[in-house]
Amino acid sequence: MTQTNPFGKVSELSLVLAPGKMRHLSFTAPFKVLHPFHQDGFLQIMVVKVSAGLMAGDRQSITIALEPGTKAEFLSQSYEKIHQMAEGEAVREGRVTVGRDATLFYAPLPVLPFADSAFRSAFAIELVDETSRLFYSDILACGRAARGERFAYRLYRSRVHITSGGTLLYADNFRFAPQEDGADCEGFTQYEGYTHLGNYVLCHFPVREEDLRACLRPILDVHDCQAGLTRFGEDGLCLKVLANGSEMLVALQARIKELLRRV
């Protein structure tokens, strides 16, 4: 059963970004966008949600377009909390377009699903051509582990679809439903005893696989974690990391952005 959106309608965020400025901005509650910052040629956009987190029945729509030559980084103010739901679910849909010779860093802070929560997310990202660059990441916790809520949520599903020049470049269909019969989110090929999963996708950056490994090794080598790096297409890289805690995964996120700014 789908509950009514507590805001009475779909919550929308729409942005069109040009080099160094916002061309268009509109949003409805609970979204709010702070005045942008500028760093290393990037327009930093801080998206704030003036609510306690995602609730049952919430529906959110995000539309982002980068005009040619734009460099933008999206930041979140705090962890994304998905609250307990007696029934129903929260849903978010996003559509992103990255123009020619434009660069987008979309790397929010981690997602924290509470016990009995359910959430679906779907992002369609269009890179206009091979000069359009994207760094996309998401970090998912197992739940509030300190409260004994390891994998106590009902559903977390995230679909990401990235095209370049109209051709499919990357697709991820990530689904965890810990309360389903036979589900073993802690087991082999799943979280394998860890509490957090980080996913990092790099598209069309001139970064060699060995350079990325060398950049991240000082962090990975001093933490208990498992990491795997996959190349896709001619210049795509996907890094997945299992860890205990979110701090090192957020540090990896920042380290990758530093590397990409230099190249």
N, C-alpha and C positions, 0 to 999 in steps of 0.2 A: 504494500500500500504506500503510495506517494503522498506525503503530507503537503499542505499548502505552504508556499514560501512565506516565512514570517515577515518579509519586507513587502509582501503583496504583489510583487512583480519580479522579473529577472533583474538582478543587480548587474549593471553594465559598466565596463571601463573601455574607452575608445581613445586611442592615441595615434597621431600622425607626427613623426619626428623628422625634422630637417637638420642639416649640419649646424650644430650649436644651439638649436632652439626647438621648442615645441610648436609645430604648425597648427595642431588641433588637439584639444583635450576636452573630453566630457566624461562624467562618471555619475553614478547614483549610489546611494548607501548600500553597503557599508564602505565602499571604496572611497579613498581620498588620495590625492597625489600632491606631494609637497613641492615647493619651488625647487627646480632642478639644480644640481651642483655640476661643476666642470672639473674634470681631472684627466690629465694626459690626453687631451683632445676628445675625451668621452663625455657625453651628456649623461649624468647619473640621475636616474629616475627612482625616487623612493615612493613605493606604493604602500599606503597605510590602510588597514581595515579597522574602522572604528566599531568593532564588535568583539565579543569574547572569543570568537572563532566560528567555525562552520557548524551549523545546526541542521537538524533534520528538515528537509524541505527546501533548503537554500539552493538557489539556482544562480550561477554566475556566468557571465559572458565577457571575455577579454578579446579585444581586437587591437593589434599593434601593427603599424606600418612604418618602415624606415625608408625615407627617400634616398636617392643615390648620393653616395659619399658620406652618409650619416654614421657616426659612431655612438652607440648608446649602451648603457649598462643598467639593468633593472635590479633594484635592491628591495628586500623586504625588511620591515621594521623588527619583526619577531618571528619566532617559530609559528608554523601553521598548526593550530589546534583543531582537531576534529572531535567534537564533543559526543558524549554518550547519547544514543538514540534508541528509544523504546521500539520504534519502527521507522520505516522510510530511510532516506539517504540524502546526501548533499551531492550536487553535480556542478562541475565547472567545465566550460568549453572555451577553447582559445583558438584564434586564427592570427597568424603572424606572417608578415611579408617583409623580407629583407631585400632592399633594392641593390642595384649595381654598385659595386665598390663600397658597400655599406657593411658595418660590423655590429653584431648584437651579442652582448653577454646577457643571457637569461639564466640566473643562478640564485634562486631564492634560498632562504634559510630552511632548515629541515622541517619535515611534516611529522606531527605527533598525533597518532590516532588513539583516542581514548577507548576504553572497553565498550563493546556493543555499538561502535560507530560504523558507518558505511559511507563510502565516498567513491565517486567516479569522476575521472578527469580525462579529457581528450583534447590534444593540441595538434593542429595542422599547421606546419611551418613551411612556407614557400621561399626558397632562395631563387632569386631571379636568374642568376647564372653563376659561373664558377668564380666570379669576383665577389660574390655575396658570402660573407663569413659569419659563422654562428658558433657560439659556445653555449650549450644547454646542459643544465645539470639539475638533478633532484636527489634529495637525501630523505630516506624513510626510516623512522624508528620502529621498533617492534611494538611500541606502546609505552606506557608509563611503567617501566621495569621496576623502579624503586617502590611502586605501589602494588607490585605483584600482578601487573597487567601485561605480561609478555604475550603477544599475539592473542589478545582477548577481544580485538575488534571483529566485526562481522565481515567487512569487505573493504578492500582497497584495490581499485583498478585504475591504471594509468595507461593511456594509449598515446603514443607520440608518432607522428607521421611527417617525415621531412622529404621534400622534393627539391630538386635543383634543375632549373630550366625545364620544368614539367616532367622530369624523370624521377622516379622513386629513388631516393638515396639511402634512407634509413627508416626502419619501422620497428617499434617496440610495443608489445602488448603485454603489460605487466599486471598480473592478477594474483592477489592473495585473499583467500577466504578461509581463515583459520578455524572457523566453527563448522565447516562442512565435514561430513563423515570421511575419515581417512586422511584428512589434511595433516601434514607434518611440516610446518613452517620452520621448525628448528633443525630438520634433518639434512641428509646429504643432498646436494644440489640446491638446497634452499638457503637458510641463514647459517646452518652448520654450527649452531651454538653461539653465534654472534648476535648483537642486538640492533645494528644499524647497517643499512645498505646505501652506498653512494653510487650514483650513475652520472658519468660525465661524457658528453658527446662534443667532438670538435669537427667542424665541417669547413673545408676550403682554406685552412690556415697552412702556411708553408712551414710546418713543424714536422721534423723527422721523428720516427718512433723512438729511436735511441736518445734523442734530445729530451723527449717527454719523460722517458724512464729516468734519465740522469737528473732531471729537475725534481722529480717526485721522490727519488730514492732516499734523500735525507729524512723525509717524514715517514715513509713506509718502513724503513729499516729499524726504526726505534719504537714501533708500535706493534701490538699483537693484531694482525689483520691478514686478510687474503685479498690479493688483487690480480686482476686479469685485464690485459690490454688487447684489443682487437682492431685490426685495420679493415676498413670497408671502402669500396670505390678506390679512386686514385689518391685521394688526400683526406680521407675521413678516419678518425680514431674514436674508439669508444673504450672508456675505462670503467670497470666496475670494481668496487671495493667493499668488503665486509669488515666491520670493525665493532669494537665495544665502546660505544659512546659517539657523540656527534662532533666533538671538538676537532679531532684529527681530520674528519671528512670536510668540515668547514675550512680547515687550514689547507687541505688539498685544493679545494675550490679557489681559494685566494691565490695559492701558488700557481695554479694553471692560468689564472687571469693575468698575473704578473708576467708570465712567460709569453702569453699571446700579445700583450701590449708591446713587448719588445720586438716582436716579429712583425 
